[in-house]
């Protein structure tokens, strides 16, 4: 851990010597958080690398990591869905896993919202579920409130583009428009 004098990490112990400075102690904490937050990505990237190069890799990987097969497959799946250039450092692997099955444009839209809003994984899951319920017509977000009517005149080209974007998001056009406007209305950070 950065060569802090006398600090030793073992599998079942982090030995911290008496007299460690506050800054060194905090540095160790930052390193531990980075390791914890990164380990799923690292395992996923490691598995993806071995995918075509080493047959029967999961047998060895399970022995090496003591993790179960499904957990490892999930890490690899998410790592494949999100090349390093598309990953958001401020969000966990679990955030990415929540939206990995979506199109890239939808993934980026949800990651942007989660990042800007500093959403937990639980909040991201809730927001996605709400949009899906609204798309199915099972949610009634306006209940208890007076509805407002908005009328827009669009040229055909713009409406076609919006229809295509809504279809790619697997949402009805009006729900897609509301989602995009809600995103735009989020406070800037």
N, C-alpha and C positions, 0 to 999 in steps of 0.2 A: 504494500500500500504506500507507494511514493517514498519508500525508504524512511518513514518516520521511525526514529531510533527505537528499537525494541518491540515494535508492533509485529506480531506474527499471526498469520491466518492459517488455521488448520480446518479440516472438515467439520469438526464439532466444537471449535473454539476460536474466538478472536481474542488473542492475548494483547492487552493494552497496558503498558507499564505505568507505574505511578509517576507523576510529574509531567505527563504529556500536556502540551499547551492547548489552549482552547481552539486555536486555529487548526492545529494538527488533528484534534478530535473532530472538528467540524469537517475537515477535508476527508477524513475516513468515512464519515457519514455520507458525504456527497458521492464518494466512490461506491459505497455499498448500495446507495439508491440507484446509481447508474448501472451497476452490475445486475441488480434485481430487475430494473426496467428493461434491460437489454437482453437478458439471458434467453427469453423466448425467441426474439429475433435471431440471435446468434445460433441457437439450436436449429431454427428453421432454415437459415442460410447454409449451415453445415450439412443438413439433410439434403437440401436441394443440390448442393455441390456433389454429394455422393450418389445422387439418384441414378445417373447414367454411368458413372465411373466404377461403381462398386456393387456387384450383384449381392443380393441377400443382405443389404446394409441394415435393415431394421433389426435383424437378429443381433447384430453387433451393437447397434445403437442402443437397443434396450438394455443390453448387458453393460454398456459404458455409462449410460445415464440413469438407470434404474427408473425411468419413466415408462408409462404404459404406451402401447402401440398407438392408440387413438390420440393421445395427447401429442405425440410426436408427429403423427400425420396432420393434425390440425396446425401445428407450428409450420410445417413444410407448406401446407396449402396456403396459409396466409402469406408466408414469405414469397411464394410464387406469384400470388395475386398482386403483391405490392413490391415492385423493384425498389431498391434503396432510394432512388431519386423521388419516389412518390410517397415515401413514409413521412409521417409527421412526428418529429422528435418529442413534441409536447404531448402526444397522445400515446397510449399504450398499445401493445400488440392486440389486446382485447378490443379496443376501440376499432382497430382495423378489421378484426375478425367479425365484428358485428355487421359490417357492410361489405365484406369481401365478395359476396355472391352478386352484388349489384354491378351495373356497367361502370366503367371507369369514370365517366362524367358524374354519375350519381355518387360514386365513392368520394370523388373530390368535393362534391357539394356538401355531403354529410360531414366529411372530415373538416372542411372549412367551418361549418356551423359549430361543430363540437369544439374545435380549437378556439374560435372567437368567443364562444360562450363559456369556455373552460368547463365543459360538461364532463361529468363522470360517465363511465360506461353505462351505468344504469340509466342515466338521463338520456343518453344517445338512444338506447334501446326503447325507452318510453316515447321519445319523439318519433322514431321510425314507426312504432306500433300505431301511434296516433294518426300519422299520415296514411298508413295502410287502412286503418279503420275508416278514415274520412273518404278514402278512395272507394272503399266497398259500400259506403253509405251507411255504415253502422254507427258512426260517431255523429254527435250533434253538438259541435262546439259553440253554436250560436244560442242554444237553449238558455233561457233565462235572460237573454239580452235582446234589445231591439235590433232587428236586422238593418243593415245599410245596403242600399242598392247602388252599384257602380255601373255606368254604361260607357263602353268604349267603342269608338269607330276605328277599325283597323283596315289597312290595305290588305289585299289577298295574300301577298308575299309574306308579310309579317305573320298573319294568322297561320299560314302553312308552316312557317318555321316554328311557331309556338306549338302547333299541333304535333309536329315531329318530335320536338323536345319533350312534350308531355307523354307521347307514346313511348319514347326511349326510357322515360322514367316510370313507365307502367302506371300512369296516373291519368285521371280525367283532366281535360284542359283546365277547367276552373280551379281544381285542386292544385294543379301545377302552378298556375298563375299566383294563387294565394301563397303557396310555399315560397316561390321566388320573391314575392313582395315582402313576406315575413322575414326572409333572410336579409334582404336589402335594408329592412327597418331595424335590424339588430344594432345596438349601439357600437360605434367604432371603439377600438381599444387603443 
